[in-house]
């Protein structure tokens, strides 16, 4: 594969960081959801159930 020199306009149009941003947001959201699930299970008196989208279900007895 051969390289190609970019023009000034092409160099200015490159905006890195979108993929890193969306990855960070999704990671934080996943951690937050799991933290709520764990908190709900640990704080329940005598047992608890958690139903998540996608058919996942957890119970604590």
C-alpha positions in Angstrom: 0.0 0.0 0.0 1.4 3.3 -1.0 1.0 6.5 1.0 -0.4 9.7 -0.4 0.4 13.2 0.7 -2.7 15.2 1.9 -3.5 18.8 1.0 -3.8 21.5 3.6 -7.6 21.3 3.4 -7.6 17.5 3.8 -5.3 17.8 6.8 -7.5 20.4 8.5 -10.6 18.2 8.0 -9.3 15.3 10.0 -11.0 15.3 13.4 -9.8 12.4 15.6 -11.6 11.5 18.8 -15.1 10.6 17.9 -14.5 6.8 18.3 -12.8 7.4 21.6 -15.6 9.6 22.9 -18.4 7.2 22.1 -16.4 4.3 23.5 -15.9 6.2 26.8 -19.6 7.1 27.0 -20.7 3.5 26.4 -18.2 2.2 29.0 -19.4 4.7 31.6 -23.0 3.8 31.0 -22.3 0.1 31.2 -20.5 0.5 34.5 -23.4 2.7 35.9 -26.0 0.1 34.9 -24.1 -2.7 36.5 -23.5 -0.6 39.7 -27.2 -0.1 40.0 -27.9 -3.8 39.6 -25.3 -4.8 42.2 -26.6 -2.1 44.6 -30.2 -3.3 44.2 -29.2 -6.9 44.8 -27.0 -6.2 47.8 -29.5 -3.9 49.5 -32.5 -6.1 49.1 -34.0 -7.7 52.3 -34.2 -11.4 51.8 -34.1 -11.5 48.1 -34.6 -9.6 44.9 -35.1 -9.8 41.2 -33.6 -7.7 38.4 -35.0 -7.9 34.8 -32.9 -6.3 32.1 -33.6 -5.7 28.5 -32.7 -8.6 26.2 -34.3 -11.2 28.5 -31.6 -11.2 31.2 -32.9 -11.9 34.7 -30.9 -12.0 38.0 -32.3 -13.0 41.4 -30.8 -12.8 44.9 -32.1 -15.1 47.6 
